[in-house]
Amino acid sequence: MEQRKKFFLIGAGSNVLIKDELFDGIVVKLGKNFSNISLLSETTLVAGSATVDKKLSEFACDNNISGFEFLSCIPGTIGGGLRMNSGCFEKEFKDILLSIQAVDKSGKVLTIPASRIKFIYRGNDLDKNLIFLSASFKGKFEDKQVVKNTIEFLKNKKDQSQPTKIKTGGSTFKNPIGQTKEKVWELIKKSVPLDTKFGDAEISAMHCNFFVNRNNASFKDMKNLIDFVKESVKSKTGIDIETEIEIVK
């Protein structure tokens, strides 16, 4: 791999905005060989980084393991979840992680215990050049029906508060932890006309931190909307919000 080339690893692409033109670099997407799940013990699982979050949640449920229910509401892969410490409903990847298996840019395979990783809100201190291969997770034994009920409860909660089955990149901005007690959607709501549009890119009427591709929005449309909202929130509140969605140029 040429060191001068840009490098981007993509999972499900569920929280990514990519420019319309050719990407001048190398894009890596791990295939089905990296989507296996297996039991290491009664409550310990290992999953390939290409595994869809929902599948791991279902596997845990089938094996009477709790702790993975929140993954049923995250439309991504294990690798992406590890990279950004994904989470919802008060739980994050760091809460269930035991270790990560990865390969560095020299080709060396590493096992990194969770205890050696510094997690932050929607991030961690791991080298951005690492390619995650798999990860092991720890849950708790629980009756399958109890786990299933929790999954259904969380899914219903999500469906009632967030747009689903529509073209959106998920949460656009991170909550400004430490700057204010307000959630980012509250800052957007009081700073931006919610009918703002750029081409086919618009703010979701259901949750204003979700931006929607109504039909055929371009990268420029969506980027203009993101920039406008970011600048408007800064002007109105003085708070500089950061994107949660990853923008690849």
Secondary structure as a PSIPRED ss2 file (coil, helix, strand):
# PSIPRED VFORMAT (PSIPRED V4.0)

   1 M C   1.000  0.000  0.000
   2 E C   1.000  0.000  0.000
   3 Q C   1.000  0.000  0.000
   4 R C   1.000  0.000  0.000
   5 K C   1.000  0.000  0.000
   6 K E   0.000  0.000  1.000
   7 F E   0.000  0.000  1.000
   8 F E   0.000  0.000  1.000
   9 L E   0.000  0.000  1.000
  10 I C   1.000  0.000  0.000
  11 G C   1.000  0.000  0.000
  12 A C   1.000  0.000  0.000
  13 G C   1.000  0.000  0.000
  14 S C   1.000  0.000  0.000
  15 N C   1.000  0.000  0.000
  16 V E   0.000  0.000  1.000
  17 L E   0.000  0.000  1.000
  18 I E   0.000  0.000  1.000
  19 K C   1.000  0.000  0.000
  20 D C   1.000  0.000  0.000
  21 E C   1.000  0.000  0.000
  22 L C   1.000  0.000  0.000
  23 F C   1.000  0.000  0.000
  24 D C   1.000  0.000  0.000
  25 G E   0.000  0.000  1.000
  26 I E   0.000  0.000  1.000
  27 V E   0.000  0.000  1.000
  28 V E   0.000  0.000  1.000
  29 K C   1.000  0.000  0.000
  30 L C   1.000  0.000  0.000
  31 G C   1.000  0.000  0.000
  32 K H   0.000  1.000  0.000
  33 N H   0.000  1.000  0.000
  34 F H   0.000  1.000  0.000
  35 S C   1.000  0.000  0.000
  36 N C   1.000  0.000  0.000
  37 I E   0.000  0.000  1.000
  38 S E   0.000  0.000  1.000
  39 L E   0.000  0.000  1.000
  40 L C   1.000  0.000  0.000
  41 S C   1.000  0.000  0.000
  42 E C   1.000  0.000  0.000
  43 T C   1.000  0.000  0.000
  44 T E   0.000  0.000  1.000
  45 L E   0.000  0.000  1.000
  46 V E   0.000  0.000  1.000
  47 A E   0.000  0.000  1.000
  48 G E   0.000  0.000  1.000
  49 S C   1.000  0.000  0.000
  50 A C   1.000  0.000  0.000
  51 T C   1.000  0.000  0.000
  52 V E   0.000  0.000  1.000
  53 D H   0.000  1.000  0.000
  54 K H   0.000  1.000  0.000
  55 K H   0.000  1.000  0.000
  56 L H   0.000  1.000  0.000
  57 S H   0.000  1.000  0.000
  58 E H   0.000  1.000  0.000
  59 F H   0.000  1.000  0.000
  60 A H   0.000  1.000  0.000
  61 C H   0.000  1.000  0.000
  62 D H   0.000  1.000  0.000
  63 N C   1.000  0.000  0.000
  64 N C   1.000  0.000  0.000
  65 I E   0.000  0.000  1.000
  66 S E   0.000  0.000  1.000
  67 G C   1.000  0.000  0.000
  68 F C   1.000  0.000  0.000
  69 E H   0.000  1.000  0.000
  70 F H   0.000  1.000  0.000
  71 L H   0.000  1.000  0.000
  72 S H   0.000  1.000  0.000
  73 C H   0.000  1.000  0.000
  74 I C   1.000  0.000  0.000
  75 P C   1.000  0.000  0.000
  76 G C   1.000  0.000  0.000
  77 T E   0.000  0.000  1.000
  78 I H   0.000  1.000  0.000
  79 G H   0.000  1.000  0.000
  80 G H   0.000  1.000  0.000
  81 G H   0.000  1.000  0.000
  82 L H   0.000  1.000  0.000
  83 R H   0.000  1.000  0.000
  84 M H   0.000  1.000  0.000
  85 N C   1.000  0.000  0.000
  86 S C   1.000  0.000  0.000
  87 G E   0.000  0.000  1.000
  88 C E   0.000  0.000  1.000
  89 F C   1.000  0.000  0.000
  90 E C   1.000  0.000  0.000
  91 K E   0.000  0.000  1.000
  92 E E   0.000  0.000  1.000
  93 F H   0.000  1.000  0.000
  94 K H   0.000  1.000  0.000
  95 D H   0.000  1.000  0.000
  96 I C   1.000  0.000  0.000
  97 L E   0.000  0.000  1.000
  98 L E   0.000  0.000  1.000
  99 S E   0.000  0.000  1.000
 100 I E   0.000  0.000  1.000
 101 Q E   0.000  0.000  1.000
 102 A E   0.000  0.000  1.000
 103 V E   0.000  0.000  1.000
 104 D C   1.000  0.000  0.000
 105 K C   1.000  0.000  0.000
 106 S C   1.000  0.000  0.000
 107 G C   1.000  0.000  0.000
 108 K C   1.000  0.000  0.000
 109 V E   0.000  0.000  1.000
 110 L E   0.000  0.000  1.000
 111 T E   0.000  0.000  1.000
 112 I E   0.000  0.000  1.000
 113 P E   0.000  0.000  1.000
 114 A H   0.000  1.000  0.000
 115 S H   0.000  1.000  0.000
 116 R H   0.000  1.000  0.000
 117 I C   1.000  0.000  0.000
 118 K C   1.000  0.000  0.000
 119 F E   0.000  0.000  1.000
 120 I E   0.000  0.000  1.000
 121 Y C   1.000  0.000  0.000
 122 R C   1.000  0.000  0.000
 123 G E   0.000  0.000  1.000
 124 N E   0.000  0.000  1.000
 125 D C   1.000  0.000  0.000
 126 L C   1.000  0.000  0.000
 127 D C   1.000  0.000  0.000
 128 K C   1.000  0.000  0.000
 129 N C   1.000  0.000  0.000
 130 L C   1.000  0.000  0.000
 131 I E   0.000  0.000  1.000
 132 F E   0.000  0.000  1.000
 133 L E   0.000  0.000  1.000
 134 S E   0.000  0.000  1.000
 135 A E   0.000  0.000  1.000
 136 S E   0.000  0.000  1.000
 137 F E   0.000  0.000  1.000
 138 K E   0.000  0.000  1.000
 139 G C   1.000  0.000  0.000
 140 K E   0.000  0.000  1.000
 141 F E   0.000  0.000  1.000
 142 E C   1.000  0.000  0.000
 143 D C   1.000  0.000  0.000
 144 K H   0.000  1.000  0.000
 145 Q H   0.000  1.000  0.000
 146 V H   0.000  1.000  0.000
 147 V H   0.000  1.000  0.000
 148 K H   0.000  1.000  0.000
 149 N H   0.000  1.000  0.000
 150 T H   0.000  1.000  0.000
 151 I H   0.000  1.000  0.000
 152 E H   0.000  1.000  0.000
 153 F H   0.000  1.000  0.000
 154 L H   0.000  1.000  0.000
 155 K H   0.000  1.000  0.000
 156 N H   0.000  1.000  0.000
 157 K H   0.000  1.000  0.000
 158 K H   0.000  1.000  0.000
 159 D H   0.000  1.000  0.000
 160 Q H   0.000  1.000  0.000
 161 S H   0.000  1.000  0.000
 162 Q C   1.000  0.000  0.000
 163 P C   1.000  0.000  0.000
 164 T C   1.000  0.000  0.000
 165 K C   1.000  0.000  0.000
 166 I C   1.000  0.000  0.000
 167 K C   1.000  0.000  0.000
 168 T E   0.000  0.000  1.000
 169 G E   0.000  0.000  1.000
 170 G E   0.000  0.000  1.000
 171 S E   0.000  0.000  1.000
 172 T C   1.000  0.000  0.000
 173 F E   0.000  0.000  1.000
 174 K C   1.000  0.000  0.000
 175 N C   1.000  0.000  0.000
 176 P C   1.000  0.000  0.000
 177 I C   1.000  0.000  0.000
 178 G C   1.000  0.000  0.000
 179 Q C   1.000  0.000  0.000
 180 T C   1.000  0.000  0.000
 181 K C   1.000  0.000  0.000
 182 E C   1.000  0.000  0.000
 183 K C   1.000  0.000  0.000
 184 V H   0.000  1.000  0.000
 185 W H   0.000  1.000  0.000
 186 E H   0.000  1.000  0.000
 187 L H   0.000  1.000  0.000
 188 I H   0.000  1.000  0.000
 189 K H   0.000  1.000  0.000
 190 K H   0.000  1.000  0.000
 191 S H   0.000  1.000  0.000
 192 V C   1.000  0.000  0.000
 193 P C   1.000  0.000  0.000
 194 L C   1.000  0.000  0.000
 195 D C   1.000  0.000  0.000
 196 T C   1.000  0.000  0.000
 197 K E   0.000  0.000  1.000
 198 F E   0.000  0.000  1.000
 199 G C   1.000  0.000  0.000
 200 D C   1.000  0.000  0.000
 201 A E   0.000  0.000  1.000
 202 E E   0.000  0.000  1.000
 203 I E   0.000  0.000  1.000
 204 S C   1.000  0.000  0.000
 205 A C   1.000  0.000  0.000
 206 M C   1.000  0.000  0.000
 207 H C   1.000  0.000  0.000
 208 C C   1.000  0.000  0.000
 209 N C   1.000  0.000  0.000
 210 F E   0.000  0.000  1.000
 211 F E   0.000  0.000  1.000
 212 V E   0.000  0.000  1.000
 213 N E   0.000  0.000  1.000
 214 R C   1.000  0.000  0.000
 215 N C   1.000  0.000  0.000
 216 N C   1.000  0.000  0.000
 217 A C   1.000  0.000  0.000
 218 S C   1.000  0.000  0.000
 219 F H   0.000  1.000  0.000
 220 K H   0.000  1.000  0.000
 221 D H   0.000  1.000  0.000
 222 M H   0.000  1.000  0.000
 223 K H   0.000  1.000  0.000
 224 N H   0.000  1.000  0.000
 225 L H   0.000  1.000  0.000
 226 I H   0.000  1.000  0.000
 227 D H   0.000  1.000  0.000
 228 F H   0.000  1.000  0.000
 229 V H   0.000  1.000  0.000
 230 K H   0.000  1.000  0.000
 231 E H   0.000  1.000  0.000
 232 S H   0.000  1.000  0.000
 233 V H   0.000  1.000  0.000
 234 K H   0.000  1.000  0.000
 235 S H   0.000  1.000  0.000
 236 K H   0.000  1.000  0.000
 237 T H   0.000  1.000  0.000
 238 G C   1.000  0.000  0.000
 239 I C   1.000  0.000  0.000
 240 D C   1.000  0.000  0.000
 241 I C   1.000  0.000  0.000
 242 E C   1.000  0.000  0.000
 243 T E   0.000  0.000  1.000
 244 E C   1.000  0.000  0.000
 245 I C   1.000  0.000  0.000
 246 E E   0.000  0.000  1.000
 247 I E   0.000  0.000  1.000
 248 V E   0.000  0.000  1.000
 249 K C   1.000  0.000  0.000
